Amino acid sequence: MLPDSFFLFSSREAPYSGTPPSYGYLGQTEEHQQHHDLQPFSTSPSSSPRLRSKSRSSRDTHSSGSLEFALSTELDQEKELEMRKWVLSGILASEEMYLSHLGAILLPMKPLRAAATTSQPMLTIQQIETIFFKVTELHEIHKDFYDALLPRVQEWSHNQCVGDLFQKLASQLGVYRAFVDNYKVAVETADKCCQANVQFAEICENLKVRSSKECKDQAKNSLETLLYKPVDRVTRSTLVLHDLLKHTPSSHPDYTLLQDALRISQNFLSSINEEITPRRQSMTVKKGENRQLMRDCFMVELVEGSRKLRHVFLFTDLLLCAKLKKQTAGKGQQYDCKWYIPLSDLTFQTIEDSEATPIPQVQEEEIDAMKIRISQIKNEIQREKRTTKGGKAIERFKKKLSEQESLLLLMSPSMAFRVANRNGKGFTFLISSDYERAEWREIIREQQKKCFKSFSLTSLELQMLTNSCVKLQTVHTIPMTMNKEEDESSGLYGFLNVIVHSASGLKQSLNLYCTLEVDSFGYFVNKAKTRVYRDSTEPNWNEEFEIELEGSQTLRLLCYEKCYNKAKQNREDGENTDRIMAKGQIQLDPQTLQTKDWQRTVITMNGIEVKLSMKFTSREFSLKRMPSRKQSGVFGVKISVVTKRERSKVPLIVKQCVEEIERRGMEEVGIYRVSGVATDIQALKAAFDANNKDVSVMMSEMDVNAIAGTLKLYFRELPEPLFTDDLYPNFAGGIALSDSVAKESCMLHLLLSLPEPNLVTFLFLLDHLKRIADNESVNKMSFHNLATVFGPTLLRPSEKDSKIPANATQPITMNDNWSLEVMSQVQVLLYFLQLQSIPTPDSKRQSILFSTEV
């Protein structure tokens, strides 16, 4: 008999973590499968089961190499189909055990119901119906499923279909909704009845479950434990479907049925997940105790200046920090407790308490290098999947990927979250987002209202609690891309235009502003900030921002009260920060954002509602350079045409924007990185195109980030990049040279080969960016930050025609090849920023470079 966990924990699929899926399962239509090789976002055609089948049908006309390949893929498919049978065998075993659990719950129900009509009832009819609510229906549903699945597996063939059974089972998940809604009341009612009736309490503690038909031994379980089985079962309902789909060829009749069942299950889980999560029990405790697991996650702890990866568990009465031990052969997962603090003793440290422990910063170049390595390893994995080799090479690459992604998530957080025990001993975690830090504070403070007594655990109690964490953890893996199934969305790549309209629901007039965060490579980054709307209960910003997405799945919004009185500023975690009034988040659904229309939404948080509009443009389209179709204006017109018309060496728009930014934006935090208001940028664009003489006055009255955004937009909309289409491949090759002398010679030669307007404009901009970086200590814009912003804008070639997937149901994503290309563009600009000077080998170039009339 296979254990219940056979299919729940198979392959790379982790147990359900308590977080709703970001997206529903997006399947491929028949038409898309037939034209798989035409889609720019798919993997190689050789990886498509349908195309592999086609190659087998024509193998007689191919070379011997093609015949071997076809035979190899046929063998692989045979193995997949054989594995499908074993997965289904595991499902049967699990269903049998689950039916035993449900049967054990129902066993006392009939005699209890019979006794309820006598003069001495143990329970009332109402109590019985509450405690055993919907259990009979669940037993019937799974009994029908088991009885229908068993003969099909026993009469197995590779063409055997079972998808209709899973589709039917998924369609009946509504019964679980009713069970989950009643679960808390059922447990509370059972507990009260146990306290009132000793006989019923004894029954509840000794319910017997037969482990299998062959085994006559019966294990004892409590009623509360068994009532949790359906809750636990439904949270894992998608895992079996993931495994079954993984081993079902797309050409099999079951494939679309299983996809539909998965979609239904994921949608159902998304709707009930928030209700289920708080109900996870913390551990088996003595009667009368009520310790439950509230939350757990992986966090980075700062220990004597070093970053350490920890798993943090928040229980109803204490915070526990644990380290995952290295697994040894034959032993399961184990935790080592590093420290714990009873919530009644826990305080949040201020800068004075913590003695301002410095946070070691990681250079952004190092972070970017990790991202490059991650993208390169992903490319290697995809390349291996397109070959006929075995899986050993892929497993090696996956191990490397795991190491790199773990390192990235260890090194990227830099925001301090400090807690202390009653003796004042402090502990520092590093978090990537103010949103997460606020979440932890809120949930701890809320729980502290219920904790009044201090306590200490004995070594035995602490060991028992730590051991229970293995079973209780809801987050089983670090949230990295390698832990996702291949059919899961890797997020959106491109630009998200967000309009922050207004807020309502404030109880008093405040100075309010909002910030926007999105996730990238497993952690969140602050991307935009509205202006402060002063002294209002209904702030009305109507500000639009363009936010770049890099594999993003979630948009977070935080509302802050601007604190102008320094004496009242929040000094927790060693920073003078404004107060968070509300926070919320929404999933970036590719299906919804696929349309070109604006999508309106409302984020409700703590009684405050913020209205937003969103519109997504894939990177393939947002970065696509359009051919020049006009001679007037400056945007979208060749730089040589503009400079000739203006009789200048540098376009006036570049000169004017640079002058205004250098006049009042050199110390602006995040200049060029923080988004400007899109409506202001469009107004400036129209003014420059119309040669409006008042453009200087307009700029002086606008936020400096809008001027920076206008300059970036000008370079982005050039029909040909500043570095030219012809020379771009050479720049990309030159930056990859390992010999430093050869690299410098190549890069300088290429730079000096640019057309005169391009070269002079670039050198003018380069000097400006270097002056920006001179103020890095204030504006936080390093060479690397500036290269990240401007690299793709200045180098992205125009000949890269992008296409939207023909199948409208496919999510818009960007493959890792493109990611590597973008990083290469960043490296080219970074190289020139870091050069002390640019020598000029010939007189022709010298006359250009030293001409200052721009």
N, C-alpha and C positions, 0 to 999 in steps of 0.2 A: 504494500500500500504506500503510495507516494504521499509525502506530507502536504499539509494545506498550503505551505509556502512555495510549492513546486513552481506553479505558474505565476504566483504573485511577485516573486523575486528573481525570476529567470533573466538571463542575458544581462544587459546593462540597465534594465528598467529598475529604478529605485521605487520603494514603496511610496504610496501617495503621501505627499508632504503636508497636506492641509492647505495648500495654496491653489486656488482655482486655475485651470489651464488658461494661458494667455489667449489662445485662439482655439476655435473648433478645428477638427481635423479637416484638412483641405485635400480632397481626393482628386485624381486626374480623371477626366472624362475619356470615353473611348476615342473620341476624335483626337484628343491631345496625346494619347498613347501612340496612336498611329503616326503622328507627326512629331514624335519626341525629339528627333534629331534636328528639328528646325527651331527649337526653343533656345533662346540665348541663356536661360537660367537653369537649364537641366544639366545633368552630368552627361558624360559621354554616352553615345548610343549603345555602346557595348554593355553598359550597365542596365539597360532596359530589358526586363524579361521578355516583353513582346518582341523586341527586335532580335533578341537572342533566338527566339523560336523561329523567326523568319530566316535567320542565317542557317539554321539547321535544315530547313526545307529546301534550301538551294545549295546544300553542301557538295552535291555531285559536280557542280560546275565550278567550284572553287579549287584553289591550290591545296596541296596537302596540308599546308599550314592552317588554312581556313578550316579544313576538315577536322584537324586536331582541336582547334579552338571550339568548333561547334560541338564536338564530342565532349570536350571538357565542360562547356557550359551546360550540356545536357546532363552530365553527371552531377554538376552542382545543383541543378534543379531537382534531380532525383533525391539528393540529400535533403534539400529543403522540404520536399513533400514528405519524406520519411520523418523529418523533425516535426512536421505538422501533426503527424499521428501521435508522437510522444507528448506534444503540448496538450493535445486533446485528452490523452490518457491522464495527464496530470489534472486537467480540469474535472474529469469524472471523479477522480479521487478526492479532490477538494469539495466537490458538490456533495459527495457521500458524507464527508465529515460535517459539512454545514447542515445537511438534513438531520444528522444525529443531534447537533446542537439545538436546532429548532424543535426536534421531537422531544428532547429533554425538557424544554420549556413547557411544551404542551402537555406533558405527562401528568402533572398535578392539576391541570386546569379542569378536566372533567369531574374528578371527585370533589374539587372545591365548588364547582358550579352546582353539583348535586346536593352538597351540604348546605349551600346557601338558601335552599328552599325549606330546610328543616328548622326546628325550634332553636337549635344551637349552631348557627352558621359560624364558620371560621372567618369568612370574608363575605361582604355584601356583593350582590350582582354587579353593582356599579364599580366596586373596587376590582373585581375580577376582570371586567371589561377594560378598565384602565390599564391594569398591569399587563394583560395579555393582548393588548390592542394590535390587530393586524398580523399577529404571529401566525395564525391559521392560514391566512391568505398567502403569506410569504412561503410557508411550507408547501402549499399547493402549487404555487408558481414554480418553485425549484424542483418539486417532485415531478411535475410534468416535463420540465426541461431535462432532468436527469433520465427519465424513462424514455424520452425521445432520442437523446444523444447516445445512450448506451448501445442500442442495436446498430447504429450507424458506425460507431467506432469498432464494434465487434466484427462487422461485415466490411472491413476497411478496404478501400482502393484509393488511388491517387485522385480519382475523379469524384470521390464521395463529397457531397455538399452538406454543410452544417450551418452555413451563414443565415439561413432563414430562422433557425432556432435562436441564434444570438440576437437577431433582429427583433424577434418576438419578445425575448427576455428583456431587451433594452426598452421596448415599448411599454413594459409593465413596471418600469421604475417608479411610476407615480405612487405605487403602494408604499415604497420606501419613504417618499415624501411625508405621507401620513404617519408612518412609524417614527420618523425622526422628529416630527413636530410634537409627537406625544411622548418621546423618550424620557425627557426630564421629569415629566409628571408621573410616568410609570415607575421610574426608579424611586422618586420621593414617596409615592403611595406604597410601594413594596416595603420601603424602610419603615414607614409609620406603622404598617400592619405587623411587621416583625417585632417592633417594640411593644405593640399592644397584645400580641399573641405568640407565646413561646413555641407552640406547636408549629405554627406557620414559619417561624424563624428557623426552626430545625429543618423543615422541608426545604426552605430556600438555601440553606447552606450545604445540602447534601443531594443535589440533583445529579443523577448519574448519566454519563454520556459514554456510549460504547464506541471505542476507537475505530473498529472496523467490523465487517460481517464475520471475518475469519477469527477475530479476536474476541473472546468472551469477557475479557477484563473491562471493567467500567470505571472511568475516572470520575471523581466527584468535582462538581463545579457549583459555584453560588449562582443564584438567580440573577444577581446584578451583573456578574461576568457574562452570563449567557445572553442577557438582554443587550449587551453591548456588541455582540457578534454581528447583527445586521447593520449596525452603524459602521463598524469596521469594514464590513463586507462591501458596502456601497461606496465607500471612499476609495476602494481599490478596484472598482469595476472596470476601469479603462485599461488596467495593466494586462489583463488576460487578452483583451482585444488587440493591444499593441503587439503582444507576442505572436498571436495567431496571424495577424496581418504580415508580420515580419517573415513568416515562413509560408506565406500564400502567394504564389506568382500572380502578377497583375492580370494575366490572361485567364486565371481560374474563375469559374462562375461565382465562387464565394466572395471574391475580392470586393466588389461593389457593395454587397450585402453587409460584409464586415465593416467596411468604411462607414456605412450608414448607421450601423449599430454603435460604432465608436463616436460618431458625431452626436447621436442622441445621448449617449452616456456622458460625454464631456459637457454638453449643454446642461444636463441635469445636475452634474456635480458642481458646475459653476454657480447654479442657483441655490444650492443648499450648503455649500462648503463653509460659509461663514457661520452657519448655525452648528455645524458638526465640530469645528475645531475646538471650541472651548470645552467640549464634552469629553475630550480624551482624558482618561484617568491617569494620574501621575504614577501610581505604584500600588501594590497590594499593601494596605496599611491596616493597623488594628481597628477594630470596630469603634466608631465614635470619632476617629481622626478624619481630617478632610484635606489632606495635601493633594493638590492637583497640579499638573503641568500646565502653565499658562502660555508659555512661549519658549522656543529654543532656536538658536541659529549659530552659524559659525561667525566668529569675530576675531579681530586682531588685537592682542594684548601687548602693551609696551612694558617690557620687563628689563630693567637696568639698561635702557637704551636700545634693546633688541626687540624686533617684532616677532611675536609668537602666535601661531594659529590656535585658537581655542574653540571649544563648543560650549556655549553658555546656555544654562537652563534656568528659567524663571519659574519657580513654583509659587503656590499661593502664600507661602510663608518665608521663603528664602531664595537667594540668588546663588547659583552654584556655577563655578567656572571649572571646566574639565579639559583634559588633554586626551586626545585619542591615542591609545597605545599602538605601537607597531604590532601588526598581527604576526603570530608565529604559527608554524605548521600545526594543524589539528586543533587550533584554538579559535574561537569566534572573536568578534569585536569586543574590545574592553576599553573602559575609560579610567583615567587616573585623576582624582579630584585635586585641583591646585589650591582652591580656597572656596569658602562659602561665607555669606553674610545673611543673618536673619533680617527680614525686611524691616522689623521694628528697630533694628540698629543701623540700617543703611542710610547714608546721607550722600547728597551730591556735592562734590568738592568745588570750592571757589578757587580763584587764583591765589588768594592769600593762604588758604589751607594747603594747597598742593605745592607751594613754593615754586610755582611756574616751571614745572619740569619741561625741559625743551623737547620738542617733537622732532626726531630726525627726519629730514625731508629727503625724498628720493628724487634725483634729477629726472626731469621730463624726458631727456634723451634716453635714459635707461628704460623708462616706462614704454616709450615708443619702440625701442629695440625689442622689448618683450612682445609687443603687438606684432611686429614684423615677423618674429620667429614663429609666433602662433599661426599667422596666416600662411607662412611657408610650410609648416608641418601639416596644416589642413590640406594644402595643395598636394603634398606628397601622399597623404591618405587617399585623396580622390584619384590620384594617378595610379596608386596600387590597386584600387577597386576596379579600374578599367583594364587591368591586366588579368592574365589567367593564373597568376601566382597564388600560393596559399595565403592563409591569414596571418602567418607569423610576422611578416613585415608590417602589416597593418597594426597588429598588436604592439609592436615596438614603437611605431609612430604615435599610437594612442597613449602609450606610457609617457613619451616625451611631451606630448600635448598636455597631459595631466600635470606634469611637473611645471611646465611653463605657465599654464593658467593658474595653478596654485600660487606660483611665485608672483604673478601679476596681482592677484587678489590680496596677497600678503603685503605687497609693497605700495599699492595705490592709495589706500585710505590715509587721510592726514588730519581729520577733524577729531579733537579729543572729546572723550566722554568719560568723566572721572567719577568714581564712587569711593566711599570710605566706610569702614566699620566703626563701631562705637569707641574704639581706642584711637581713632584718627588715622589709622593705616589706610593709605590710598591705593587704588588700583586704576590704571588708565587703559581704556580701550580706544582704538582708532577706528573711526567710522567715516564713510565716504559722503554722507548726506546729512544735512540738518533735519531732514524729514525723519530719518531713522532714529537719530538722537532724540528728537522730540517724542517719537513713538515709545521708546524705551522709558523715558521719564514719565510719560503719561500713565502707562500701564503699571509701573512700579508705584507711583504715587497713589493711584486708585486702589491698589491692593494693600498699601500701607494703612489705609483707613480702617482695614479689618484686622490689622496685626497690632497687638498691644503689648504682648509679653516677649521679653528676650529669652533665648534658650541656647543651649549648646547640644550638639549631637555626640553621642559616644562614638568611638572608633568603629564599632560594629554597625551602628545605625548609619553612619556616614558611608561605610562600605556597601551596605544594602541599598542605600539611596543611589550611590554612584553606579552600582550594578544595574539598577532598574532603568537608568538612563538609556542603556542600550536598547531596551524594548520600547521605551516611551518616546524616543526622539521622533519628531515629525519632520525634521530636515535631515535627510540621510546623506546628502552629497553637497559639496561646495557648489554654489550656483554658477557652474561654468558651462560653456557651450558644448564641451565634449560629453556632458552628461545627458544631452538631449538626444531623443531619437531622431533618426534621419528624416522622418516625416513631419517633425515639428518645425515650425517656422523659426528661422534664425533671426527674425526681426526685420525692421525696415531700414533701408539705406537711401538717403536722399535729403530733401528739405521739407520741413513741416512749417507751414505758415499758421501762426496762432494769433487770433485777435482776442485780447482780454477786454471784454466789454465793460462789465460793471459788477458791483457786489451789492447785496441787500441782506437784511436780517441783523444788522448791527444795532445793539441796544443803546449805544452812545456814540457821539461824534468822535472820530479818531483820525489820526494821520496814518493812512493805510497805503501799503504797496504790496505787490505780489512778485514772487520769483517762480521760474519754471525750471524743472529738472527733468532730464531724460537719462535712461540707462544706456551704457555702452561698455562692452567687454566685461559684464558682470557687476559693474558698480555705477552709481549715479553721479551726474555732473550738472552743476548749475549753468543754465544756458541763457537766461534772459531775466530782466528785472523792469517792472513798470516804474513810472515816476511816482512820487509820493503825492497822494490826493489828500489835501489837508482839511482837517476839521469838518468831516462829513459822515453822516450815517449811511449815505448811498453814493459811494465813490463811483465815478463814471469815467474810466480811463479811455476806452476805445483805442487802445494801442495795439499795433500789429507787429509781430516779430517773426523773423525767419530763423528757424532752428535747424541745424544740421543733425541728422540722425545717422548713427553708426551701429546698425544691428539693434536698434531700439525697439522695445516692446511696451514701455510704460511712460506716460507723461505725469509728472507730479506738480502740484501747485501748492505753494505756501503763501499765506497772508500774514504780513508782519505789521505791527504797530511801530511806527518810527518814533524813537525816543530821543527827544532833543535835550532833555534834562539829564545830564551825565550822572547826577546823584541817584537817579532812579533806574539806571541801566542795569540789565541783567549781567552779573559778573560770573556766572557759572562757567566752568571749563576754561577759565583764564581769558575770557574775551568779553569786551563790551559789546553786547549784541542787542538788537531790537527784539521785542517780544513776539513770539509766534501766536497769532490769534486763531488760526485755523489752517488745516492742511487736508489735502485729498489727492486722489490719483485716478486715472482712467487708463484702460488698456488701449493701445494703438492697434486697432483691428484692421488688418490689410484689406479685408472684404469691404468694410465700410469706407475706408479711405481711398479705395481704388478709384472711385469716381472723381471727376474733376471739380465737382461742386463743393461749396463750403458746407461743412457739417457742423451744425449748432449743437451745443451740449451745455449742461449745467452741472457743476460740481457742488454738491451739498456737504457741508462740514461744520459741525458744532453749531447748527442753526444759521450759519452764514452760507449764502448761495452766491457763487461766482459764475457768470455767463461767459462762455467761450465760443469761438468759431474756429474750425480747423480745416486746412486743405493740404494734402500731401502731394509732392511731386517727386517721383523716383529720381535717384541720382543720375540714372541714364539720360533722363530728359532735362533735369535741372542744370546739368553740366554740359549739355549738348550745345556746341557753338553753331549759330545759324549763319548761313552765307549772307554776305552784305548785299542788301537789296535797296539801299538808299545812299545818296551822296550828301544829303543835308543832315544837320544835327551832328552829334558826336557819338552817341551810344549805338553800337552795332555797325559802326563805320570803320574801315581800315585805318590804322594809326597813321599810315603814310599819307592818306587822303586828308585827314584832319590837320596834321602838321603843315602840309603844303598849303591848305586853304588859310590857316591861321598865320602862316609864315613864322612858325616857331619850331624850335627843336623838340619841345615837350608840349603835349596837348595842354591847353589852358585849364581844362577841368582838373587835370592831375596837379598842376601848379597851385591852383586856387584852393583845392581841398587840402593839400599838404600844408600850405601856409596857414589856413584856418586851424587845422589840427595842431600845428606847432605853436600857434598863438595861445590856445587854451585847452589843449587836450593831452599834453605830454605827461601829465600826472593823473589822467583819468584811468581808474582801475579797470583793466580788461579792454583798453582801447583796441579796436579792430576785432576783438573776440566777442565782446558783448554786442548783441543785436541792437541796431537802432530801430526806431519806429518806422515801419514799412511805408506808411502814408507820407511821412516826411521825406523819405528816400525817393519815392515816386514823384513828389512835388519838385525836388531838386533835379531829378532826371529830366523832367519836362522843361524846367527852366533852362538847363544847359542845352538841351536840344533846340529850344527856341531862341537861344542866344540872348536870353533875358538879361538886360543890363543891371537889374536889381538883384541878381543872384548872390552877390556879396552880402547885401543886406539880409536876404533870406537866410544865408548860412549863419550870420552873426546872431540870429534869433533862434536858431535850432539847436537841439541837443547835439553835442559833438559826436556822439555815436552814430547819428543819422548821417553826418558828413563822412565819417569813416565807412559807413555802409555804402554810400554813394560811390566812393572811390573804388571799393571792392567790386561793386556792380559794374562799373565802367570796364574794368579789366576782364570781368567774367563774360561780358557781352561782346567783347571783341570778336569779329568773325574768324580771326586767326590768333593764336596765343602770342604773347609778347616774345616768347622764345622760338616762335615759328614752327609750323608743322614739319618742314624739311629737316630742321636740326633737332627736333625733340627726341627721336630715337637715339641720336648720338649723345645727347646730354644724359639720357637714361643709362646708356652703356658706359659713359665716362665715369659717372658717379659710382658705378659698381666695381671699378678697378681697385685692386687691393694694394698695388704699389702707389705710395703717396706722391712720388715725383711724377710718375706717368699720369696719375689722376690730375694733378695740378696743371701739367702741360696741356693735357687734353681739354680740360674744362675751360681754361683761359683762351685757348685757340678757338673753341666753339663760341665762347662769349663774344670774342672780337670778330667773329664771322657774321654776327647779327646785322641786319640792315640798320642804317644810321638812326632813323627815328626810334626803332626798338631799343637799340643799345643805349642811346642817350637817355631815353625815358626810364629804362631799367636802372641805370646808374643814379639818376636823380632820385628814384624811389628807394633804391638801396641805401643811399646816404640818409634819407629820411627815416627808414626803418632802424638803422643803426642808432640814430639819435633817440628814437623811441626806446630802444633797448638800454640806452645809457641810464634811463630812469626806471629800470626794472624793479628796484627796491620799493618804488612807490606804485607804479602802474601794473606790476606783476607780469609784464610782457617781455619774456626772454627771447633770445634769438629763435629758440625752438618753437615757442608759442607763435611768433610772427611767421615762421616758415610754415607751420601747420595751417595758418589762416591763408597765406598768400601763395604757397607752393602750387596747389592745384589750379588756383585762379590764373596764375601766370604761365603755367606750363601745359595744362590740359589741352591735347591736340583736338583739332576740329574734325579730322577725318574719322573719328570713332563714332559712327552712326549708331545710335541706340534704338532698341526696339522694345516695345511693350510685349509681354507674352501674349500669344494669340488666344490662349485660354484665359478668359476673364476671371476664372475662379482661382488662378494661381496667385499666391502672394508675391508682391514685388520685393525682391531682395537683391543683394549685390554679392557676386561670388568673390572668393578670396583673391583671385587674380587681379581684379580691379582694386581691391584693397591694397595689394602689394604695389600696384602702379601708383596709387595716390601717395603711398609712403615714399616711393622713389622720387616723386615730384617734390615732396617736402624736403627730402635729403639734398636735392639739387640746390634749392634756394638757401637752405641752411649752410651749405658749403660756401656760397658766395658771401653770406652774412658774416661768416667766421673768418674770412680772409682779411688780413690786416690792410692790404692795398692790392690794387689791380694794375700790374705793370702794362705798359703799352709798347709793344715791340717795333711798330713801324710808324712812320711820320704821319701817314694818312689817319690812322687811328688816334695818334697823339693829338692831331689838330681837332678831332671830334671831341675827344675826352676832356681836353683842357679848354674848350670853348664854353664859357659860362653864361652865354646869352640864351637863356631858356625861357 
